[in-house]
């Protein structure tokens, strides 16, 4: 039987456009029309937060993922302030139990306890084929307010140290090459177009995660992030895919 996979994101109504959710949706579906993208909106968020008193914006990812485990075999959360720039080859590979992306960037590399900057993974892209992963992360995440980087710190700590997860097959998609998330932060001026791909330091930028917290909003305004004109145009083109445009003389 073919594996069922999905990506998901959750976002409040007031953050939907400022954080760039529409750009994530459009760019994701442009490159992945065959993969479901589940967007949890305000109505479901309100119900989840009310039902589970310990859930908040900083720890809710595994709780929302658990709403999907009966419907999908592989579940991947991606942050709303991400633009997809290429097909995410490797996501559907069968060689891992859990997956994430590297945080080793020029903007704000992070290490904590026995997790080095090279080992640190980012919760802006996190997936699992194992239902129990979401339970493990959900429990650990309840105390994430104790950590400077909240869910990211907790994820990196359990990724390396949790005894149940020790023997799981883990994959960090951009550890050795390419860019799938925050790894390219601080290198925006080095982005360039080549053969229809966005590249940086001779590697493909498959996705760009704006990150940097709420203070950076509005997000994914590519003209303001240091990209050159060709890269900016490409990013706008892929993230506008699916949007209606205003045409004079046509009434709907």
Secondary structure, DSSP 8 states (H G I E B T S, - for coil): ----EEEEEE--TTTTTTTTHHHHHHHHHHH-TTSEEEEE-HHHHHHHHHH-TT--TTT-HHHHHTTTTTT-SEEEEE-SSEEE-S--TTTT-SS-SEEEEE---SS----BTTB-TTT-EEEEEEEES-HHHHHHHHHHHTTGGGSTTHHHHHHHHHHHH-TTTTTS-EEETTSSSSBSSGGGTT-GGGEEEETTEEEETTEEB-EEE--S-GGG-S---GGGTT--HHHHHHHHHHHHTT-----TT---
